[in-house]
């Protein structure tokens, strides 16, 4: 007996119909009333870190600075939206390239706001940045000073207090040294890999500015979703409460090892100043950001200013004209020009026109 094969549903033209529910990200930037359910991770991208961490809090002020208020239309094209959803489904980092100022890092805030992922963990890369900078910092000097102060207090208790209370000296000798965890602070990458029930948003900004070894150093962490803190591995206490990159938040680390529960949503930006190793690119999904359309730019202006000021269309058209002519321009330039021309009393003619021209200058010319 042959097994029955279920034929896929087909559209009226005979082509197999593809359900649209695999997309959880629409690029609208609308904060959810309830965080959407994310697709289940592939078997090879599932992790089992413990103990589970509480949900991260939102940082709406930072998101509003980046995104403005709710926009009515999607801020990305259909192909770009699909790439983002594929990265969410496969639990792989997004490697975003494009001209400076085109909105690469802003995409991280857009995803975090729309999916309810809480505060964006931003790791800004410079030429001296190392992998450990992103994972954690250990204040060895501060701990040595704290231990010295503890020993001094334990060996030389306050004579007056000891005379008033005979148990004071014994209690001083029993005081424990300052715990090691007090002097360990997780970086943005290290915090993103804590075992959260919902993934965190990690922005690795301008990775192409890094030392040549950093992308290769990231490979193990991006593949395994875990790392060790050697200072805590050697600590006899077994577990430690450490500081995290979230202000005022702490996390318990057992036996010096941290493993994620849900792999973070990782957005890596690059201005294309250099190529990355093939092994690194294999672990990422590429996304090239292009200049938004006229409608999208007008929606961004309206989102930031809560209105569409008179003359915005002309400035957007002038901005796009210069971009299409081959110039290098930033979205910040457009917002600055619109804000300036809508200021009370500003005259866009004569000297005012020169100032607008200066705001919309070609950044590639260096002046």
N, C-alpha and C positions, 0 to 999 in steps of 0.2 A: 504494500500500500504506500503510495507516495504521499509525502507531507503536503498539506495545504499551504499555499503561499498567499499571503494577503497583499493584494495590489495596492499601491499608494493611491490616495485620493488625487483626482486630476481636475484641473480647471476646465472651463468650457472649450479652450483651444487644444485640449489633450495633454498639456504639460503638467507634470506633477505639481500639486499645490504645496507650498511651503508655509508652515505655520509661522506667524509673526511673533509668537509669544516668547521666543528665545531672547529677544532684546529687552533688557531691563533698563537701559540707558537711552534717553531720547534727546539729550543735549538741550533741554528746555531750561535747566537751572531752577526748576520749581521745587522748593523744599517739600518733602513728602509729609503727609499727616501721619502715616505709618511707614517705617522703612520697608522698602520692597524686599521680597524674598529673592536672594541671589541664586543663580543656578548652582547645582551641586558640582563640586570640583571633580575633575577626572581622577581615577584611582591612583595615578602616579603623582598627583599633586595634593594628596590628603596628608594632613599632619595631625599630631596627637599631643600637643603641648598641654601642660598643666602647671599650676592651677589656673582656671579660667579667670580672666580679668573682667572687671566691670566695663560697661559700654563707655566709650570715650564721649566727652562732652563736646558740643558744637562751639565754634568760635565764629559767631555770625558777624562780628565786627570785621575780622580779617576777610571773610568771604565777601562782605559787602564792598570793602575797599577794592577787591579784585574784580567782582562781577557786577556791582551795582545791585539793583533790585530785580524782581522777577521779570524776565523778558517774555514776550508773547510768542516768539518764533524760535525754532531751533538755531543754535549758534554754530553748528557744524553742518557739513554736507552729509548726504546719505552714506557715501563710502567711508567717511571718517567715523561716523556713528557706528557702522558695522565693525570696523577695526577695534574700536573701544569695547564693544560688546564681546567680540571674540577674545580679547585679552581678559575680560572678566570671566568668561566661561572657562578658558584654559588656565587661568591663574598664572599668566605670564606677564612680565613687565612690558609697558609701552615705551618704545624708543622713539621720541618725537623730534623730528628735525624741521627746520624752517628758518626763515630770516629772523633776525633779532626783532623783538617787539611784536611778533605776529600773534601772540597769545598762547605760546606753548605751555608755560608754567600755569597760566590761568585755567587750562583744561583740568588740572588736578583739583582746583577749587570747585569747578563746575560739576565734576563727577562726585566729589565728596558731598556737596550740597544736595544734589538730586537723589543720591542713594542713601543719604543719612548716615555717612561714615564718620561724622565727628570732625574734630580739629585736624587740619592738614599738618602732617609732620614734614617740615621743610628742611632739607639738607642741601645747603648751598656750597658748591664745590669751588675750590681755588687750587692753584698749582701745588700747594703744600699739603692738601688734604690726603689723609690716609684712611684705610678701611677702619682702623680702630677709632678714629674721630667720629665716624658714624655709628659705631657700635656702643662704645662706653668710654668713660674717663675715670681714672682712679687717682684721687688726690693723695698721693703717698706722703707728700710733705705735710699736708694738713693732718693726716692720721698720726704721723710721727710726733708732731707737736702736741696733739691731743693726748697721746699715750704718755708723753713726758709730763704733761700737766697732771694727768691722773696719778702717775707714780709719785709725783711730788706731794700731792694732796694725801695719798694713802700712807706715805712714809712719815709725813710731818703733819699730823692732824692739828687742828686749831686747839692750843692748850686751854684756852678759856672754855671752849665747848666741852672738851674732855673732862675738865674739872667739874663742870656743872652736871654732866651726864657721863658716868663711867662707861656706859655702853657705846658712847660715841666713837672711841678709838677702835673698838672691835668692828663696828659697822663700817668705818672708813677703810679698814683692811679688807673687808668683804666686798667692797664696791668693785663691780666688773669693769674692765677696760672698755673704752668706746667701741661699739661694734663696727666691723669692717664695712658693712653695708652703708653706713652713714657717709662714707667717703667714695662711694661708687655712684656715678650718674650715667644712666643710659642715654645714648645719643638718639637722633631721629630714626636711624635704621634699627638700632637695638630696641627701641620702644615699639616700632612697627612690628617686630617679630615676637612680641609678647603674645601669649595665648588668648587672644580676644575671641569671643563668640562670633562677632562680625569683623570683617577685615578692616584694618586701618588704611588710610591714604598716605602714602609716602611719596614726596616730591624730591627727586634727585636732580637738582637744577644745574645745568651747564656742565655735564660730565666731561665734555670735550676739553675743558680747561684743566683737567686733573693731570697728575703725573701719569706717565705712560703705563705704569703697573696697576693703577687702581681698577680699571675695568676687569682685568684678569683676577685681581684679588676678590672682586665681588662674585665671581663665578660660583664658589662653594656655597656662599650664603644664599644666593638666588636659587640654587638648585636644591639645597637641603632644608632651607627655611629654619636654620638653627645655628647657634654659635656658642662657644664657651667663654667664660670670664676666668682666666687662669688664677687670678688672685682669690676668687671665691672657690674654685675647685680645690685649692690647697687649704682653705679655711676649715678648721676643725669643727666649726659650729654646724656645718651641714646645710644650713639655709641662711639667707640674709635678706633683709628688706632694703632695697636700693631706691634711689631717686630715679625718676623717669624724665623724659623730655617734656611731658605735660606739666605745667606749673602746679606745684603742690601735690602731685600724685606720686605714689610709691608702688612698688611691686615686690613680691616675694620670689626669690630665686633659689631653687633647690639644687644643691651640689654643683653650683656654678654653671649650670647649663640652661639655656633658654631655647625653646622651640615653639614655633607658632602653632596655633590651632586652625586658623584660616589665613592663608598666605595673603599678605597685604596687597592692596592695589598700588602698583608701583608705576609712577610716571617719571621717565628719565628724559630730560631735554638736552638737546645739542644744537649748537649753531653751525655745525658742520665744519669746525676748524680742523678736524682730523678724523681719520677712519678708526673704527673700533675693531678688535680682533674678531675673527669669524666665530670662535667659540662663544664669545659674548653675544654677538648678534644672533646666534642660533637660539639663544634663550629669550629673545625679545621679539615682540611684534612691531614692525616698523610702521610709523605714521608720519607722513609729510604734511605739515600744516601750511595751507595757502592763505592768502589774504581773503578775509570774509567778503561776501557779496555786498552789493549796495544795500539790500534790505536788511541783511544781518548787521551791517555797520550802523544803520539808522536805529535798529532795535537796541544795539549796545549803547548808543548815545542816549536813547530814551531810558534805558535801564539805569544808567549812572546818574542822569540829571532829573529823572522822573517826569520829563517832558521832552518834547521835540521843539527846541527853540527855533524861531524864525531864522532862516539862513543855514540851517543844518544840512539841508539837501545840497546846497551849493558847495559847502565845505567838504562833504563826503564825496561829491563828484570831483572836486579838485584833488582830494587825497588819492582817489582811485586813478585819476589821470596820471599823477606822478608815479604811482606804483607801477602802472602798466607801461610807463615810459622807461622802466628799468631801474628806478631809484630804490634806495633802501629807506623804508619809513616804518615807524612804530605806531601802533594803535594809540599809545599815550599822546603822540603828537596831535592826532585828530581830536581827542577829548580835550586837550589843552586849548586847541584853537577854538572849539565850540564854546568852551567855558569862557574864554576871554572875550569873544565877540558878543556874548550875551550879557556881559557885565554892564551895569548901568552907566551910561555916558560914553561908552567906548565907540569911537568912530572908525568904521572899517575902511575908510578912504584915506588917501594921503599917507601920513606916517603910520597910521593904523594898519594899512594894507601891507606895509613893509614888515611890520611886526608879525602879522599872520604868515607872510612868506617865510620869515625866519623860523617860526614854529613848525612849518611844514617842509623844512629844508631836507635835502638828501643827506642822510647820515653817512653814506659811503664816502662823501667828499671830505670828511674830517673837520669841518668848520661850519 
